[in-house]
Amino acid sequence: MKQYFIILALVFGLSTISFAQRKLTGASIGPDGRSMSDKSKKDDSKMLDSLGYNVESVIKTWKLTDMNSSREEFKLDTILGEIQNYNPIYQKSISNSYLGNLGAAYQSNIYIDREKDGFLFFDAYRAYMVKPEDIVYFNTTTPYTRLFYETGGPKGQSENLLKVLQTQNISPNWNFGIKYDLISSDGQYQNQKTKLYDLTLFSSYKKRNYGMNMVLNMNRISANENGGIVNDSLVTDGDEESENIQVNLTQARSKLTNFNLFMNHSYGIGKEKEIVIEKDTTYSYAIDLLYTLNYEKNSWQFKDDNLNKDFYPIGFLLNQNSTFDKVEQSLVKNTFQIVFNENENKWIRLGARFGIESEFLKYNLRRNVTQYAWQQKDENIHNNQLVASLFSLSGKSANWKAVGKYVFEGYRQNDFDLDYQFIKWFGEKNSGHGFKLSGRLESTTPNYIMEKYYGNHQQWDLQLDKQTELRAGVEYFNKNYRFKIGANFSQIDNYTYFGLNATPEQAAVGISVLTGYLQKNFKLGNFYLNQSLVGQNSSNEKLLPLPTLSIYSNNYYKNEFFNGALGLQTGVSIHYNTSFYAPNYMPATGQFFLQEQKELGDYPKVNVYFNFRIKRTRLFIMYEHANASIGSKNYFSALHYPINPSMLKYGLIWTFYN
């Protein structure tokens, strides 16, 4: 707990520093967590600044998109919503295979939700990490602080999650913030503890034709690896306490680190045009010039000091006494872009973007130097890529954009990515309902580590072809009726995966995946029935197994009391997916791989919860996995990895606007 108080002291110390800021106007969020555009609510958003003047609390938030060339509005979560759904992997996807503990490795069961990172070993932890592309930028008239804390479980099996955000403007045009996330979870099975730290400093500046965004952040992940339990029947058929069940690995652990430095600069040239949107004044230029610098330093290592020869499929290849495998990567990326803004140029009414990206990578990893000798060596690769885009985003009833990327030189030479999106509203733009079309064709060289790797338990030296994927999607949405339905088709050639021996393989035949999804929120008085369903069909279940149906159902009663000062929400949430050959997991490479031993799934995980809102504070109490001791105990998420049994958890979100 010591680190909690250090971070809290730092954040609240920063929040006491106030600056006299000029009044900014626009959509605002008041101290009670409500939008200030709701005139029927009491306006208590006036704060006193350091000079004693009233300052309205106005918070503007956005994320950078389209290779950091544009800003997309990001809405803060200010209602009860689903604060009990705190696990990052279930905020990304409604169905996942994971190792059972908060912060442990995972893989989405929804194919279109799967994310890939440039550093292979981050794939299984990406939802927990904060990287520059995830940052939400702020512009505020008063300091803004947000604290989220969740905990549960007895000593030795406890789970803790802490998220702290503090941001404020140094001047009306310049914002600075700090963000700290911590996951510390012992788990309820042996050698299962996870610990993750994210520390981020971020800043944004925009005045007239010059803009700047900066991120400095670090992620550290430490995960004990138990290799799953030895005997599944001790869970499914026995009454053995979870902490007494034998596991495969007792002294194995993984460590991952990530450091990022990101800077994005923009400069507008041409005639300045003033634009006022809801009393918010911005400036547009005919042309924007952009330069982005990314520096990234990554590492992964796996240690095992008590080798279990029966666990590893191939045994010991380098050392029979202990394992120490390590891979490091550093990356420097420079991107130059020129953007011709829409309706700002006489010779073209469409928006257009052109750019070039240069990427340099250095790997440090084990290589075979003689027949019986290996050593860590540096290997350098690079890629140069062209980018072109056309877009029309100011139409009265339709928006579209098309993006093309082509690697013309380097390790990934001839890789390409063509992406198209089209949105049509029925009636005026943002009317609330319409449809979306999307299409994508990409040809990608498999990750560098997928071709050659020498570990103590897995080794491979392969020549892999480019993986090509064609994806097409259609969606109808209706915000007024809280309804969305869509379908997605993917055709994958040279599908690359980890096979039954936990080593990379490539499919000799094409694989197609058809995905359909539906979201509908029903409201009956004060009762809400929010349903999310995803159906999938894989043409090759042996190489790409997927659950046929995945469901997330959140059903609750919600009401307000004492003139809105107290909000109450109580309900039951359920996660469920049909049975399929869920993956196995190899700690020695940090990768999920195929298995044919046993189908998993067909088990509902039920959570019962109470959420409260008291002015600016939101709290929840939840009995997670409430059905663990009722009926079937076949609650395995990945092969030999059961999810944690029942646990009482509680948490709060506390927001400060001064």
C-alpha positions as CSV (number, residue, x, y, z in Angstrom):
1,M,0.0,0.0,0.0
2,K,3.0,2.3,0.4
3,Q,3.1,3.2,-3.3
4,Y,-0.6,4.1,-3.2
5,F,0.0,6.9,-0.7
6,I,3.1,8.1,-2.6
7,I,1.1,8.5,-5.8
8,L,-1.9,10.0,-4.1
9,A,0.3,12.5,-2.3
10,L,1.9,13.5,-5.6
11,V,-1.4,13.9,-7.4
12,F,-3.2,15.8,-4.7
13,G,-0.2,18.0,-4.3
14,L,-0.4,18.9,-7.9
15,S,-4.1,19.5,-7.7
16,T,-3.5,22.2,-5.1
17,I,-1.6,24.2,-7.6
18,S,-4.1,26.4,-9.3
19,F,-3.6,28.9,-12.1
20,A,-5.6,32.0,-13.0
21,Q,-7.1,30.9,-16.3
22,R,-9.1,32.8,-18.8
23,K,-12.7,31.7,-19.1
24,L,-13.2,29.1,-21.9
25,T,-16.7,28.3,-23.2
26,G,-18.2,25.2,-24.7
27,A,-19.8,21.9,-23.6
28,S,-18.9,21.5,-19.9
29,I,-19.1,18.9,-17.2
30,G,-20.2,20.0,-13.8
31,P,-18.9,18.8,-10.4
32,D,-21.8,16.5,-10.0
33,G,-20.7,14.5,-13.0
34,R,-23.5,15.8,-15.2
35,S,-23.4,17.6,-18.5
36,M,-23.8,21.3,-17.9
37,S,-25.9,21.5,-21.1
38,D,-28.8,20.1,-19.1
39,K,-30.4,23.4,-18.1
40,S,-32.9,21.6,-15.8
41,K,-30.1,20.7,-13.4
42,K,-28.8,23.0,-10.8
43,D,-25.7,24.9,-12.1
44,D,-23.1,24.4,-9.4
45,S,-20.1,24.4,-11.8
46,K,-18.7,27.8,-10.6
47,M,-15.4,27.5,-8.9
48,L,-13.1,30.0,-7.2
49,D,-9.7,30.3,-8.8
50,S,-6.5,31.4,-7.0
51,L,-7.5,35.0,-7.4
52,G,-11.0,34.6,-6.0
53,Y,-12.8,34.8,-9.3
54,N,-15.6,32.5,-10.4
55,V,-14.5,30.0,-13.1
56,E,-16.9,27.7,-14.8
57,S,-15.6,24.1,-15.0
58,V,-15.3,23.3,-18.7
59,I,-13.5,20.1,-19.7
60,K,-12.8,19.3,-23.3
61,T,-11.3,15.8,-24.2
62,W,-10.1,14.2,-27.4
63,K,-7.9,11.5,-28.8
64,L,-5.5,11.6,-31.8
65,T,-6.6,9.5,-34.8
66,D,-5.5,8.9,-38.4
67,M,-1.8,8.6,-37.6
68,N,-2.1,11.6,-35.2
69,S,-3.3,13.9,-38.0
70,S,-6.8,14.6,-36.5
71,R,-8.6,15.0,-33.2
72,E,-11.6,12.8,-32.3
73,E,-13.9,13.9,-29.4
74,F,-13.8,11.5,-26.4
75,K,-16.6,11.5,-23.9
76,L,-15.8,11.0,-20.2
77,D,-17.7,8.4,-18.3
78,T,-19.7,10.4,-15.8
79,I,-22.7,8.2,-15.0
80,L,-23.2,5.0,-13.0
81,G,-23.0,3.0,-16.2
82,E,-21.0,-0.1,-15.7
83,I,-18.4,0.9,-13.2
84,Q,-18.5,-2.7,-11.8
85,N,-17.1,-3.9,-15.1
86,Y,-13.6,-2.8,-14.1
87,N,-11.5,-5.6,-15.8
88,P,-9.8,-4.0,-18.8
89,I,-10.1,-7.1,-20.9
90,Y,-13.9,-7.1,-20.6
91,Q,-13.9,-3.4,-21.5
92,K,-12.3,-4.4,-24.8
93,S,-14.2,-7.5,-25.6
94,I,-17.2,-9.3,-24.1
95,S,-15.6,-12.8,-24.3
96,N,-12.0,-13.7,-23.5
97,S,-9.7,-16.7,-22.8
98,Y,-7.4,-15.7,-20.0
99,L,-5.4,-17.2,-17.1
100,G,-8.1,-16.5,-14.5
101,N,-6.6,-13.7,-12.6
102,L,-6.8,-9.9,-13.0
103,G,-3.8,-8.7,-14.9
104,A,-3.0,-12.1,-16.4
105,A,-2.4,-12.9,-20.0
106,Y,-5.5,-13.0,-22.2
107,Q,-6.8,-13.5,-25.8
108,S,-10.2,-12.3,-27.0
109,N,-12.5,-15.0,-28.2
110,I,-14.0,-12.5,-30.7
111,Y,-11.8,-12.6,-33.8
112,I,-12.4,-9.0,-34.9
113,D,-11.6,-7.7,-31.4
114,R,-8.1,-9.2,-31.4
115,E,-5.2,-6.7,-31.2
116,K,-1.7,-7.0,-32.4
117,D,1.3,-5.1,-31.1
118,G,4.6,-4.5,-32.9
119,F,6.3,-6.3,-30.0
120,L,4.9,-9.9,-30.1
121,F,5.0,-10.4,-26.3
122,F,2.7,-7.5,-25.6
123,D,-0.2,-9.1,-27.5
124,A,-1.4,-11.0,-24.4
125,Y,-1.2,-7.9,-22.1
126,R,-2.3,-5.0,-24.5
127,A,-5.6,-4.2,-22.7
128,Y,-3.7,-3.5,-19.4
129,M,-1.1,-1.2,-21.0
130,V,-1.2,2.5,-21.7
131,K,0.6,3.6,-24.8
132,P,0.6,7.0,-26.6
133,E,-2.2,6.0,-29.0
134,D,-4.5,5.4,-25.9
135,I,-4.0,8.8,-24.3
136,V,-7.0,11.1,-23.8
137,Y,-5.9,14.8,-24.0
138,F,-7.6,17.5,-22.0
139,N,-8.2,21.2,-22.0
140,T,-9.7,22.4,-18.7
141,T,-10.6,25.7,-17.0
142,T,-10.2,24.1,-13.5
143,P,-8.0,21.3,-12.3
144,Y,-9.5,17.8,-12.9
145,T,-8.7,14.8,-10.8
146,R,-10.2,11.3,-11.0
147,L,-9.5,8.4,-8.6
148,F,-10.6,4.8,-9.2
149,Y,-9.9,2.1,-6.7
150,E,-11.1,-1.5,-6.6
151,T,-10.2,-4.2,-4.1
152,G,-11.4,-7.6,-2.8
153,G,-10.4,-10.9,-1.3
154,P,-8.6,-12.0,1.9
155,K,-5.0,-11.5,2.7
156,G,-2.8,-13.6,0.4
157,Q,-5.5,-13.7,-2.3
158,S,-6.3,-10.0,-2.5
159,E,-6.9,-8.1,-5.6
160,N,-6.3,-4.3,-6.0
161,L,-6.7,-1.9,-8.9
162,L,-5.8,1.7,-8.7
163,K,-6.2,4.4,-11.3
164,V,-5.3,8.1,-10.7
165,L,-5.6,10.9,-13.2
166,Q,-4.8,14.6,-12.5
167,T,-4.7,17.3,-15.2
168,Q,-4.9,21.1,-15.4
169,N,-4.1,23.9,-17.7
170,I,-1.0,25.9,-17.2
171,S,-2.4,28.5,-19.6
172,P,-5.6,28.6,-21.7
173,N,-3.7,26.9,-24.5
174,W,-1.4,24.5,-22.6
175,N,-2.5,21.5,-20.6
176,F,-0.4,19.1,-18.5
177,G,-1.5,15.8,-16.8
178,I,-0.2,12.8,-15.0
179,K,-1.8,9.3,-15.0
180,Y,-0.9,6.3,-12.8
181,D,-2.4,2.8,-13.0
182,L,-1.7,-0.1,-10.8
183,I,-2.9,-3.7,-10.8
184,S,-1.7,-6.0,-7.9
185,S,-3.5,-9.3,-7.7
186,D,-2.4,-12.3,-5.8
187,G,-4.9,-14.7,-7.4
188,Q,-6.6,-17.6,-5.6
189,Y,-4.3,-20.3,-7.1
190,Q,-0.6,-20.9,-6.4
191,N,2.1,-18.9,-8.1
192,Q,-0.5,-16.7,-9.9
193,K,0.4,-13.2,-8.7
194,T,0.4,-10.3,-11.2
195,K,1.7,-6.8,-10.8
196,L,1.4,-4.0,-13.4
197,Y,2.4,-0.4,-13.3
198,D,1.6,2.3,-15.8
199,L,3.0,5.8,-15.3
200,T,2.2,8.5,-17.9
201,L,3.0,12.2,-18.3
202,F,1.1,13.9,-21.1
203,S,0.7,17.5,-22.4
204,S,-1.0,19.3,-25.2
205,Y,-0.6,22.8,-26.6
206,K,-2.7,24.6,-29.3
207,K,-2.5,28.2,-30.2
208,R,-3.5,29.5,-33.6
209,N,-1.5,27.6,-36.3
210,Y,0.8,25.7,-34.0
211,G,-0.1,22.6,-32.0
212,M,1.9,20.1,-29.9
213,N,1.1,16.8,-28.1
214,M,3.6,15.0,-25.9
215,V,3.5,11.7,-24.0
216,L,6.1,10.1,-21.8
217,N,5.1,6.8,-20.3
218,M,6.3,3.6,-18.8
219,N,4.6,0.2,-18.4
220,R,6.0,-2.6,-16.1
221,I,4.4,-6.0,-15.9
222,S,5.5,-8.8,-13.6
223,A,3.5,-12.1,-13.8
224,N,4.1,-15.3,-11.9
225,E,3.5,-18.3,-14.3
226,N,2.0,-21.4,-12.8
227,G,1.4,-23.3,-16.1
228,G,-2.2,-24.2,-15.1
229,I,-3.4,-26.7,-12.5
230,V,-2.2,-30.3,-12.6
231,N,-5.6,-32.0,-12.2
232,D,-8.8,-30.3,-13.6
233,S,-11.0,-32.7,-11.6
234,L,-9.9,-31.1,-8.4
235,V,-12.0,-28.1,-9.5
236,T,-14.8,-29.7,-11.4
237,D,-15.4,-32.7,-9.1
238,G,-13.7,-31.9,-5.8
239,D,-14.1,-29.5,-2.9
240,E,-10.4,-28.7,-2.6
241,E,-9.6,-25.1,-1.7
242,S,-8.1,-23.3,-4.6
243,E,-4.9,-22.3,-2.8
244,N,-4.1,-26.0,-2.1
245,I,-4.5,-27.3,-5.7
246,Q,-1.2,-28.3,-7.3
247,V,0.1,-26.3,-10.3
248,N,2.6,-27.2,-13.0
249,L,5.2,-24.5,-12.4
250,T,6.2,-23.1,-9.0
251,Q,9.0,-20.7,-9.7
252,A,8.4,-19.4,-13.2
253,R,7.8,-15.8,-13.9
254,S,7.6,-13.3,-16.7
255,K,8.6,-9.7,-16.8
256,L,7.7,-7.1,-19.5
257,T,8.7,-3.5,-19.7
258,N,7.8,-0.7,-22.1
259,F,8.9,2.9,-22.3
260,N,7.5,5.5,-24.8
261,L,8.4,9.0,-25.8
262,F,5.9,10.5,-28.2
263,M,5.9,14.0,-29.7
264,N,3.5,15.3,-32.4
265,H,3.8,18.8,-33.9
266,S,1.4,20.5,-36.3
267,Y,1.7,23.8,-38.1
268,G,-1.0,25.4,-40.2
269,I,-0.2,27.5,-43.3
270,G,-2.4,29.5,-45.6
271,K,-5.3,31.8,-44.8
272,E,-6.6,31.6,-41.3
273,K,-10.3,30.8,-40.9
274,E,-12.1,31.2,-37.6
275,I,-14.7,28.6,-36.8
276,V,-17.2,28.9,-33.9
277,I,-18.9,25.7,-32.8
278,E,-21.1,26.0,-29.7
279,K,-19.3,29.2,-28.7
280,D,-15.9,27.4,-28.9
281,T,-13.5,29.2,-31.2
282,T,-11.0,27.2,-33.3
283,Y,-8.9,28.1,-36.3
284,S,-8.6,26.2,-39.6
285,Y,-6.0,26.5,-42.3
286,A,-5.7,25.4,-45.9
287,I,-2.8,23.1,-45.2
288,D,-1.4,21.5,-42.0
289,L,2.2,20.2,-41.8
290,L,2.8,17.5,-39.2
291,Y,5.8,15.8,-37.8
292,T,5.6,12.9,-35.3
293,L,8.5,11.3,-33.3
294,N,8.0,7.9,-31.6
295,Y,10.7,6.3,-29.5
296,E,9.9,3.0,-27.8
297,K,12.0,0.6,-25.7
298,N,10.6,-2.9,-25.0
299,S,11.7,-6.0,-23.2
300,W,10.4,-9.4,-22.3
301,Q,12.0,-12.1,-20.2
302,F,11.0,-15.5,-18.8
303,K,12.7,-17.2,-15.9
304,D,12.1,-20.6,-14.4
305,D,14.3,-21.9,-11.6
306,N,12.5,-25.2,-11.0
307,L,12.1,-26.9,-14.3
308,N,9.2,-29.4,-14.7
309,K,10.3,-31.7,-17.6
310,D,6.8,-33.1,-18.0
311,F,5.3,-29.6,-18.6
312,Y,7.3,-28.3,-21.6
313,P,6.4,-30.1,-24.9
314,I,10.0,-30.2,-26.2
315,G,11.9,-30.3,-22.9
316,F,15.1,-28.4,-22.4
317,L,17.1,-27.3,-25.4
318,L,19.8,-25.1,-23.8
319,N,19.9,-25.6,-20.1
320,Q,18.5,-28.4,-18.0
321,N,18.8,-26.6,-14.6
322,S,17.0,-23.3,-15.2
323,T,15.5,-21.1,-17.9
324,F,16.3,-17.5,-18.7
325,D,15.0,-16.3,-22.1
326,K,15.1,-12.6,-23.0
327,V,14.2,-10.4,-26.0
328,E,14.6,-6.7,-26.2
329,Q,13.5,-4.2,-28.9
330,S,14.0,-0.5,-29.5
331,L,12.2,1.5,-32.1
332,V,12.5,5.0,-33.6
333,K,9.8,6.2,-35.9
334,N,9.7,9.5,-37.8
335,T,6.5,10.5,-39.6
336,F,6.1,13.5,-41.9
337,Q,2.6,14.4,-43.2
338,I,0.9,17.1,-45.2
339,V,-2.9,17.6,-44.8
340,F,-5.0,19.5,-47.2
341,N,-8.0,20.4,-45.1
342,E,-11.5,19.9,-46.5
343,N,-13.2,22.9,-48.2
344,E,-10.1,25.0,-47.6
345,N,-8.5,24.7,-51.0
346,K,-9.8,26.0,-54.3
347,W,-8.3,23.2,-56.4
348,I,-9.8,20.4,-54.3
349,R,-12.9,20.3,-52.0
350,L,-12.1,16.9,-50.6
351,G,-9.7,16.5,-47.7
352,A,-6.4,14.8,-48.5
353,R,-3.4,13.6,-46.6
354,F,0.0,12.4,-47.8
355,G,2.9,11.2,-45.7
356,I,6.1,9.2,-45.3
357,E,7.0,7.1,-42.3
358,S,10.5,5.8,-41.5
359,E,11.0,3.1,-38.9
360,F,14.2,1.8,-37.4
361,L,14.2,-1.2,-35.1
362,K,16.9,-3.0,-33.1
363,Y,16.4,-6.4,-31.6
364,N,18.5,-8.0,-29.0
365,L,17.8,-11.8,-28.8
366,R,19.5,-15.1,-28.7
367,R,21.1,-16.4,-31.9
368,N,22.9,-19.6,-32.8
369,V,26.5,-18.6,-33.4
370,T,28.0,-22.2,-33.8
371,Q,26.5,-25.7,-33.8
372,Y,26.4,-25.8,-29.9
373,A,26.7,-22.2,-28.9
374,W,24.2,-19.4,-28.5
375,Q,24.5,-15.8,-27.5
376,Q,22.5,-12.6,-27.3
377,K,23.1,-10.5,-30.5
378,D,21.8,-7.2,-31.9
379,E,19.9,-7.3,-35.2
380,N,18.7,-4.2,-37.0
381,I,15.8,-3.8,-39.4
382,H,14.0,-0.9,-40.9
383,N,10.9,0.0,-43.0
384,N,9.9,3.0,-45.1
385,Q,6.2,3.5,-45.8
386,L,4.1,5.9,-47.9
387,V,0.7,7.0,-46.8
388,A,-2.2,8.6,-48.8
389,S,-5.7,9.4,-47.8
390,L,-8.8,11.1,-49.2
391,F,-11.7,12.1,-47.0
392,S,-15.0,13.9,-46.8
393,L,-16.1,14.5,-43.2
394,S,-18.2,17.6,-43.5
395,G,-21.1,16.3,-45.5
396,K,-24.6,17.1,-44.3
397,S,-25.7,13.4,-44.2
398,A,-22.7,11.3,-45.1
399,N,-19.0,10.9,-44.2
400,W,-16.3,8.8,-45.8
401,K,-12.6,8.3,-45.8
402,A,-10.1,6.1,-47.7
403,V,-6.6,5.4,-46.5
404,G,-3.7,3.5,-48.3
405,K,-0.4,2.5,-46.9
406,Y,2.5,0.9,-48.8
407,V,5.9,-0.2,-47.5
408,F,8.2,0.5,-50.4
409,E,11.5,-0.5,-48.8
410,G,12.8,-2.5,-45.8
411,Y,12.0,-5.7,-43.9
412,R,8.3,-5.4,-44.7
413,Q,8.8,-4.4,-48.3
414,N,5.6,-4.6,-50.4
415,D,3.3,-4.8,-47.3
416,F,0.1,-2.7,-47.9
417,D,-3.0,-1.7,-46.1
418,L,-6.1,-0.3,-47.9
419,D,-8.9,0.9,-45.6
420,Y,-12.3,2.4,-46.4
421,Q,-15.1,3.7,-44.2
422,F,-18.5,5.2,-45.1
423,I,-21.2,6.5,-42.7
424,K,-24.7,7.5,-43.9
425,W,-27.2,9.1,-41.6
426,F,-31.0,9.0,-42.3
427,G,-31.9,12.7,-42.3
428,E,-29.4,15.3,-41.0
429,K,-25.9,14.3,-39.9
430,N,-25.8,12.9,-36.3
431,S,-29.5,12.4,-36.4
432,G,-29.1,9.3,-34.3
433,H,-29.5,6.5,-36.8
434,G,-27.9,5.4,-40.0
435,F,-25.6,2.8,-41.4
436,K,-21.8,2.2,-41.7
437,L,-19.9,0.4,-44.3
438,S,-16.3,-0.7,-44.0
439,G,-13.7,-2.5,-46.0
440,R,-10.1,-3.4,-45.6
441,L,-7.4,-5.3,-47.5
442,E,-4.0,-5.8,-46.0
443,S,-1.0,-7.9,-46.7
444,T,1.4,-8.1,-43.7
445,T,4.8,-9.7,-43.1
446,P,4.5,-11.8,-39.9
447,N,6.1,-10.4,-36.8
448,Y,9.9,-10.5,-36.9
449,I,10.1,-12.9,-33.9
450,M,7.7,-15.4,-35.6
451,E,10.4,-16.3,-38.1
452,K,13.4,-17.1,-35.9
453,Y,13.6,-17.6,-32.2
454,Y,15.8,-19.7,-29.8
455,G,14.5,-20.3,-26.3
456,N,15.2,-23.0,-23.8
457,H,11.9,-24.8,-24.5
458,Q,10.8,-23.6,-28.0
459,Q,12.9,-22.9,-31.0
460,W,12.1,-22.2,-34.7
461,D,13.7,-21.0,-37.9
462,L,11.0,-20.4,-40.5
463,Q,10.4,-18.7,-43.9
464,L,6.9,-17.4,-43.6
465,D,4.8,-15.8,-46.4
466,K,2.9,-12.6,-46.0
467,Q,-0.5,-13.0,-44.3
468,T,-3.3,-11.4,-46.4
469,E,-6.7,-10.5,-45.1
470,L,-9.8,-9.1,-46.7
471,R,-12.4,-7.7,-44.3
472,A,-15.8,-6.2,-45.1
473,G,-18.4,-5.0,-42.7
474,V,-21.9,-3.4,-42.5
475,E,-23.7,-1.9,-39.5
476,Y,-27.0,-0.3,-38.8
477,F,-27.1,1.9,-35.6
478,N,-30.0,3.8,-33.9
479,K,-28.9,5.8,-30.8
480,N,-32.4,6.8,-30.0
481,Y,-33.5,3.2,-29.6
482,R,-30.2,2.1,-28.2
483,F,-29.7,-0.5,-30.9
484,K,-26.9,-1.7,-33.1
485,I,-26.7,-4.6,-35.5
486,G,-23.9,-5.6,-37.8
487,A,-22.0,-8.2,-39.7
488,N,-18.3,-8.7,-40.7
489,F,-16.7,-11.1,-43.1
490,S,-13.0,-11.9,-43.1
491,Q,-11.0,-13.9,-45.6
492,I,-7.5,-14.8,-44.4
493,D,-4.7,-16.3,-46.5
494,N,-1.5,-17.7,-45.0
495,Y,-3.0,-17.4,-41.5
496,T,-0.1,-17.5,-39.0
497,Y,-0.7,-19.0,-35.6
498,F,0.9,-21.0,-32.8
499,G,0.2,-24.7,-33.3
500,L,-0.2,-27.7,-31.1
501,N,3.5,-27.7,-30.2
502,A,3.4,-24.0,-29.2
503,T,5.5,-22.9,-32.2
504,P,4.5,-20.8,-35.2
505,E,2.8,-22.4,-38.2
506,Q,1.1,-21.1,-41.3
507,A,-2.1,-22.4,-42.8
508,A,-1.9,-23.9,-46.2
509,V,-5.5,-23.0,-47.1
510,G,-7.5,-19.9,-46.7
511,I,-9.8,-19.4,-43.7
512,S,-13.0,-17.3,-43.6
513,V,-14.7,-15.9,-40.5
514,L,-18.2,-14.6,-40.5
515,T,-19.2,-12.5,-37.5
516,G,-22.6,-11.1,-36.6
517,Y,-23.3,-8.9,-33.6
518,L,-26.2,-7.2,-32.0
519,Q,-26.5,-4.7,-29.1
520,K,-29.9,-3.6,-27.7
521,N,-30.7,-1.8,-24.5
522,F,-34.3,-2.3,-23.3
523,K,-35.9,0.1,-20.8
524,L,-39.1,-0.7,-18.9
525,G,-39.6,2.1,-16.4
526,N,-36.7,1.9,-14.0
527,F,-35.6,-1.5,-15.3
528,Y,-32.9,-1.8,-17.9
529,L,-32.0,-5.0,-19.9
530,N,-28.8,-4.4,-21.9
531,Q,-27.8,-7.2,-24.2
532,S,-24.7,-7.8,-26.4
533,L,-24.5,-10.8,-28.6
534,V,-21.8,-11.9,-31.0
535,G,-22.1,-14.9,-33.3
536,Q,-19.1,-16.4,-35.2
537,N,-18.4,-19.0,-37.8
538,S,-14.9,-20.2,-38.7
539,S,-14.4,-22.2,-41.9
540,N,-11.5,-24.1,-40.2
541,E,-12.2,-24.8,-36.5
542,K,-9.0,-26.8,-36.1
543,L,-6.8,-23.9,-37.0
544,L,-9.0,-21.0,-35.9
545,P,-11.4,-22.2,-33.2
546,L,-14.0,-19.6,-32.1
547,P,-17.1,-19.8,-29.9
548,T,-20.3,-19.9,-32.0
549,L,-22.1,-17.5,-29.6
550,S,-20.9,-15.0,-27.0
551,I,-23.2,-13.1,-24.7
552,Y,-22.9,-10.2,-22.2
553,S,-26.2,-9.5,-20.4
554,N,-26.4,-6.7,-17.9
555,N,-29.8,-6.3,-16.2
556,Y,-30.5,-3.8,-13.5
557,Y,-32.8,-1.5,-11.7
558,K,-31.8,2.2,-11.6
559,N,-33.3,5.2,-9.8
560,E,-32.4,8.5,-8.2
561,F,-33.4,9.8,-4.7
562,F,-33.2,13.1,-2.8
563,N,-33.6,15.3,-5.8
564,G,-30.9,13.4,-7.7
565,A,-28.2,13.6,-5.0
566,L,-28.3,9.8,-4.6
567,G,-28.3,7.4,-7.5
568,L,-28.8,3.7,-7.2
569,Q,-28.3,0.8,-9.6
570,T,-28.5,-2.8,-8.7
571,G,-28.5,-5.8,-11.0
572,V,-27.0,-9.0,-12.4
573,S,-24.5,-9.3,-15.2
574,I,-23.7,-12.5,-17.1
575,H,-20.8,-13.5,-19.4
576,Y,-21.3,-16.6,-21.5
577,N,-19.9,-18.3,-24.6
578,T,-20.6,-21.6,-26.2
579,S,-18.0,-24.4,-25.9
580,F,-15.1,-24.5,-28.2
581,Y,-11.4,-25.6,-28.1
582,A,-10.3,-22.6,-26.1
583,P,-6.5,-22.1,-26.4
584,N,-3.7,-23.4,-24.2
585,Y,-1.0,-21.0,-23.0
586,M,2.8,-21.4,-23.1
587,P,4.5,-19.3,-20.4
588,A,8.0,-19.8,-22.0
589,T,6.9,-17.7,-25.0
590,G,4.0,-15.8,-23.5
591,Q,1.7,-17.0,-26.3
592,F,-1.7,-18.8,-26.6
593,F,-1.6,-21.9,-28.8
594,L,-3.9,-24.5,-30.2
595,Q,-5.1,-27.6,-28.2
596,E,-7.3,-30.6,-29.1
597,Q,-7.7,-32.1,-25.6
598,K,-10.9,-30.5,-24.3
599,E,-13.7,-28.1,-25.3
600,L,-14.2,-25.3,-22.8
601,G,-17.1,-22.9,-22.3
602,D,-20.8,-23.4,-22.0
603,Y,-20.6,-21.9,-18.6
604,P,-22.2,-18.6,-17.4
605,K,-20.2,-16.4,-15.1
606,V,-22.7,-14.4,-12.9
607,N,-22.0,-11.2,-11.0
608,V,-24.4,-9.5,-8.6
609,Y,-23.7,-5.9,-7.8
610,F,-24.9,-2.6,-6.3
611,N,-23.8,0.7,-7.7
612,F,-24.2,4.1,-6.0
613,R,-23.7,7.7,-6.9
614,I,-23.4,10.3,-4.1
615,K,-22.8,13.6,-5.8
616,R,-19.4,13.3,-7.4
617,T,-18.6,9.9,-5.9
618,R,-19.6,6.6,-7.5
619,L,-19.2,3.3,-5.5
620,F,-19.9,-0.3,-6.3
621,I,-20.2,-3.6,-4.3
622,M,-20.1,-6.8,-6.3
623,Y,-20.2,-10.5,-5.6
624,E,-18.1,-11.7,-8.5
625,H,-18.7,-15.2,-9.9
626,A,-21.6,-15.6,-7.6
627,N,-22.5,-19.0,-9.1
628,A,-19.1,-20.6,-8.5
629,S,-20.5,-23.1,-6.0
630,I,-23.8,-23.7,-7.7
631,G,-24.2,-26.4,-10.4
632,S,-21.3,-27.1,-12.8
633,K,-17.8,-26.1,-11.7
634,N,-16.4,-26.3,-15.2
635,Y,-15.3,-22.7,-15.1
636,F,-12.1,-22.9,-17.2
637,S,-11.2,-20.0,-19.4
638,A,-8.1,-21.5,-21.0
639,L,-6.9,-25.1,-20.9
640,H,-6.1,-26.0,-17.3
641,Y,-6.6,-22.4,-16.2
642,P,-9.8,-22.0,-14.1
643,I,-11.1,-18.5,-13.4
644,N,-11.1,-17.3,-9.8
645,P,-13.9,-18.6,-7.5
646,S,-16.4,-16.3,-5.8
647,M,-15.1,-13.1,-4.3
648,L,-16.6,-10.0,-2.7
649,K,-15.3,-6.8,-4.3
650,Y,-15.9,-3.2,-3.9
651,G,-14.6,0.1,-5.3
652,L,-15.2,3.7,-5.9
653,I,-14.7,6.5,-8.5
654,W,-14.0,9.9,-7.0
655,T,-13.9,13.0,-9.2
656,F,-12.6,16.5,-8.3
657,Y,-13.1,19.6,-10.3
658,N,-11.0,22.0,-8.3
